[in-house]
Amino acid sequence: MRFKSIILGEEQPIIDIETGTYNQKNHFAEEKVNIKKEDLGEITSINLITEDILIFDIQMYFSTPQTIRTEMVGESVVLNFICCNNVEANIDEVESEKYTIENTHNILYASKLNATFKIPELEEINYLSIILSPDFYSKLINENWDLHQKFSKNILQKKTGYLTPKYVPFNSEIQWAIHEIKNCKYSGSMKKMYLEAKIKELIIFQLESLKEFESKVPVDEKDYKKLLEAKRILERNFTNAPSLLELSRLISLNEFKLKKGFKACFETTVKSYVIKLRMEYAKKLFKNKNSNVGEVAYKCGYKDVSHFSAAFKSFYGFTPMNFRKFNIFTKLNFIFWEFIDFFPFVDFL
């Protein structure tokens, strides 16, 4: 695979990588890109490369509108995670939504890729793209093409296309897996083993999310975009979440449609989603051994520690105090947290 991305009008590519030149079997090669120009803006990218995997974590901020041309030679399966709005994307021979929506994802197969991205000015742009060789992808899914028959047919016929026509919202499992990939602390062969496991985990979460969404169209396009905005508002403000009435006003959708549509689209209630976001944040805070229960409760948006403790125990099956003690004293700390990530004791969905 060869991947090249360049800003029109600029001589230096943002990224120019050919995986054949990276032959380290046991670890990722890492490249860091930092381009800063007063008349242009700033681009930072962390690129991890092996023969079968490319991981791009890209942030951009431009002072004037820019157009980026991206080319990829060689077959690939692309796990795309978009964390920004308003980028106009045009991919040759592929029908898709014209503008990006924040915190959405999809899977793309490309026999070759030619794409143009129009980046607005003064917008923080963030993409995470994980590009896999088809052979590596087939190994990750154990060659179980029945998981996505139409998409599999595209791959076998070398026809570029998305798994689903629309990008679908992140769920909390996808968000957490992305966080762990971006913050991987391992190196060498341990890093490769860890990231490969997390990529497989992400594919499971993506396939589940995309297949569920593809099987139903719960609301019309206009209301769906409003519900996506409601979800983003909660994700930004879950420690001080707006009431249903306030949220409905913020997105210009009545309370009934908000409650019913949110449940239909995201398979959880607004209240349960806020609790889930708070509990996941609490878990993250408790990984800091200096955090006490009262501080964590306050940071998660609870004024009453007893209310926080009750919610925490219902969600995880442990009191916060026991959870914290376990985190501090157990020698199996890493295994425990990984187990909790996969199997929360109570599902609020």
PyMOL commands that set and color helices and strands:
alter all, ss='L'
color gray80, all
select helices_A, chain A and resi 19-21+134-140+145-156+172-182+188-214+221-240+244-251+255-266+270-286+293-299+305-316+320-329+333-342
alter helices_A, ss='H'
color red, helices_A
select strands_A, chain A and resi 2-7+15-18+29-37+41-49+53-62+66-73+76-82+88-91+104-110+113-119+125-132+161-162+168-169
alter strands_A, ss='S'
color yellow, strands_A
deselect
rebuild
show_as cartoon
